[in-house]
């Protein structure tokens, strides 16, 4: 406490420094290990992603399921709780009326699947639909969460959950009568340049 007092108290403590990584980086998220391989804007309709008349920002990863149970590819929506393109928030959705996250699939042999099996490494694509005429972003920055094996006090069962911390209440939280809010702890950010493929 003496050290805290000397530096002006807890309120003025410096912000936590995030580990900053780039293309090709591997992040151990405990439940899974994720290698960030590419970010590309391309038309849909291939690998089970979207339709050919629309364009998608795709984040391409190699994901290894380090748990002992099969999990859905969509779990990467929770494992990567923030995505920003040129500083604009894509995830979580800036529009409170938008509740659907990005499409996340396992891609193999030109087909899309939804499962990641234990001990296996698979190509996973997280795809965001771009508005008509919207230019491709130059860069995306992705925040990676870490998981822990959590024991429920009430049901005496275990399950994987992202590590969280209490966060300041927003105006929307107060409007809904919430008194506490938790957010995933993000220790690592990965920055990827975005390339664009021809239509």
MARVEX-778590 format. One line per 5 residues: number of its first residue (from 1); their letters; for each residue x, y negated, z of C-alpha. Coordinates in Angstrom, 3 decimals. Example, Ala and Ser with C-alpha at 12.3 -4.5 7.8 and 13.67 -1.06 7.14 Angstrom:
BEGIN
1	AS	12.300,4.500,7.800 | 13.670,1.060,7.140;
This chain:
BEGIN
1	XXXXX	0.000,0.000,0.000 | 2.920,-2.338,0.699 | 4.096,-2.051,-2.887 | 0.551,-2.672,-4.144 | 0.206,-5.766,-1.986;
6	XXXXX	3.559,-7.121,-3.118 | 2.469,-6.989,-6.742 | -0.913,-8.616,-6.222 | -3.165,-5.654,-5.379 | -4.892,-2.929,-7.338;
11	XXXXX	-7.012,-5.326,-9.363 | -3.973,-6.815,-11.090 | -2.132,-3.554,-11.723 | -0.792,-3.343,-15.290 | -2.837,-1.396,-17.824;
16	XXXXX	-1.858,2.232,-18.299 | 0.573,2.722,-21.175 | -0.680,5.183,-23.766 | 1.677,7.505,-25.568 | 1.741,6.313,-29.185;
21	XXXXX	2.207,8.977,-31.860 | 2.055,9.122,-35.659 | 1.392,11.417,-38.589 | 2.460,15.016,-37.957 | 2.267,14.642,-34.169;
26	XXXXX	1.049,17.543,-32.023 | -0.958,16.844,-28.878 | -1.523,19.468,-26.183 | -5.086,18.903,-24.988 | -4.954,22.030,-22.760;
31	XXXXX	-8.092,23.630,-24.216 | -6.687,23.129,-27.710 | -3.491,21.958,-29.397 | -4.052,19.455,-32.202 | -1.659,18.517,-34.998;
36	XXXXX	-2.669,15.367,-36.885 | -1.830,15.971,-40.533 | -3.566,13.403,-42.718 | -6.242,10.737,-43.128 | -7.806,10.384,-46.551;
41	XXXXX	-10.818,8.773,-48.212 | -12.324,11.060,-50.850 | -15.693,11.924,-52.418 | -17.821,14.506,-50.630 | -19.200,17.737,-51.978;
46	XXXXX	-16.072,19.830,-51.411 | -15.322,22.135,-48.476 | -18.921,21.767,-47.286 | -18.456,18.093,-46.434 | -21.158,15.662,-47.541;
51	XXXXX	-22.403,15.017,-51.057 | -20.508,14.110,-54.224 | -22.200,10.694,-54.570 | -20.750,9.468,-51.249 | -17.243,8.779,-49.922;
56	XXXXX	-15.879,9.971,-46.597 | -12.969,9.082,-44.374 | -11.561,12.479,-43.441 | -9.143,13.121,-40.582 | -7.385,16.416,-41.247;
61	XXXXX	-5.919,18.419,-38.363 | -4.520,21.818,-37.505 | -6.246,22.900,-34.290 | -5.208,25.883,-32.154 | -7.801,27.226,-29.721;
66	XXXXX	-5.750,27.788,-26.541 | -8.712,29.062,-24.505 | -9.960,32.657,-24.279 | -13.349,31.959,-25.879 | -14.588,30.957,-29.323;
71	XXXXX	-15.608,27.313,-29.556 | -17.471,25.256,-32.128 | -15.486,22.938,-34.392 | -17.794,20.090,-33.312 | -16.045,20.191,-29.906;
76	XXXXX	-13.390,17.985,-31.530 | -15.966,15.185,-31.401 | -15.521,15.269,-27.584 | -11.793,16.052,-27.726 | -11.169,12.880,-29.769;
81	XXXXX	-13.495,10.401,-28.039 | -12.344,7.263,-29.874 | -11.588,6.584,-33.535 | -10.878,3.104,-34.897 | -10.341,2.140,-38.530;
86	XXXXX	-8.409,-1.125,-39.007 | -9.502,-2.089,-35.482 | -13.205,-1.374,-36.070 | -14.752,1.246,-33.814 | -16.099,4.275,-35.669;
91	XXXXX	-16.498,6.428,-32.595 | -18.266,6.051,-30.261 | -20.842,4.479,-32.556 | -20.963,0.703,-32.219 | -24.702,0.811,-32.986;
96	XXXXX	-26.569,2.136,-29.897 | -29.285,3.527,-32.189 | -26.751,5.796,-33.904 | -26.515,8.998,-31.907 | -25.005,11.361,-34.470;
101	XXXXX	-21.249,11.710,-34.418 | -19.032,12.563,-37.365 | -19.291,15.899,-39.179 | -16.576,18.269,-37.947 | -15.874,21.572,-39.701;
106	XXXXX	-13.265,24.305,-39.992 | -12.159,24.477,-43.647 | -10.788,27.637,-45.267 | -10.776,28.786,-48.877 | -13.019,25.950,-50.013;
111	XXXXX	-15.720,26.770,-47.468 | -16.786,25.137,-44.209 | -17.156,27.084,-40.960 | -18.114,26.050,-37.462 | -16.036,28.289,-35.179;
116	XXXXX	-12.523,28.180,-33.727 | -11.471,31.584,-32.417 | -9.136,32.149,-29.424 | -5.444,31.994,-30.217 | -6.090,31.052,-33.853;
121	XXXXX	-4.953,27.926,-35.696 | -7.354,26.474,-38.275 | -7.677,23.418,-40.486 | -10.306,21.124,-38.998 | -11.743,18.099,-40.781;
126	XXXXX	-13.549,15.232,-39.027 | -15.487,13.252,-41.656 | -17.057,9.782,-41.435 | -19.378,8.644,-44.227 | -18.409,5.255,-45.688;
131	XXXXX	-21.017,2.723,-46.783 | -21.456,2.159,-50.505 | -18.708,-0.158,-51.752 | -16.895,-0.129,-48.415 | -13.132,-0.283,-48.980;
136	XXXXX	-10.917,2.441,-47.588 | -9.284,1.421,-44.304 | -5.506,1.150,-44.200 | -5.077,2.947,-40.868 | -6.984,4.940,-38.255;
141	XXXXX	-6.132,5.148,-34.562 | -7.438,8.191,-32.692 | -7.666,8.612,-28.914 | -7.096,12.152,-27.627 | -8.647,13.480,-24.407;
146	XXXXX	-7.291,16.221,-22.143 | -9.404,19.110,-20.841 | -9.496,20.818,-17.464 | -10.984,24.118,-16.255 | -13.743,22.879,-13.956;
151	XXXXX	-15.552,24.812,-11.241 | -19.150,23.814,-10.603 | -19.895,23.482,-6.884 | -23.591,24.249,-7.454 | -23.482,27.208,-9.817;
156	XXXXX	-20.028,28.584,-8.878 | -19.159,28.901,-12.570 | -16.216,27.560,-14.541 | -16.223,25.662,-17.812 | -14.049,23.289,-19.826;
161	XXXXX	-14.629,19.547,-19.436 | -12.669,16.495,-20.550 | -10.810,14.750,-17.734 | -12.777,11.561,-16.930 | -12.428,8.415,-14.848;
166	XXXXX	-14.895,5.850,-13.575 | -15.354,2.955,-15.996 | -16.905,-0.517,-15.677 | -20.638,-0.661,-16.260 | -21.788,-2.233,-19.509;
171	XXXXX	-24.822,-4.488,-19.950 | -26.584,-1.496,-21.553 | -25.790,0.655,-18.472 | -27.287,-1.960,-16.136 | -30.337,-2.310,-18.350;
176	XXXXX	-30.921,1.447,-18.041 | -30.443,1.351,-14.259 | -27.157,3.277,-14.192 | -24.952,2.720,-11.172 | -21.876,4.615,-12.309;
181	XXXXX	-20.281,5.485,-15.640 | -17.442,7.825,-16.543 | -15.284,7.858,-19.657 | -12.781,10.431,-20.915 | -9.212,9.672,-19.907;
186	XXXXX	-7.149,8.924,-23.009 | -3.405,9.271,-22.503 | -2.420,9.550,-26.168 | -3.223,7.590,-29.305 | -2.358,8.804,-32.787;
191	XXXXX	-2.043,6.307,-35.637 | -2.407,7.596,-39.209 | -2.057,5.716,-42.504 | -5.053,6.291,-44.778 | -4.593,7.300,-48.395;
196	XXXX	-7.351,7.273,-51.016 | -8.093,9.911,-53.617 | -9.643,8.966,-56.950 | -13.334,9.535,-57.474;
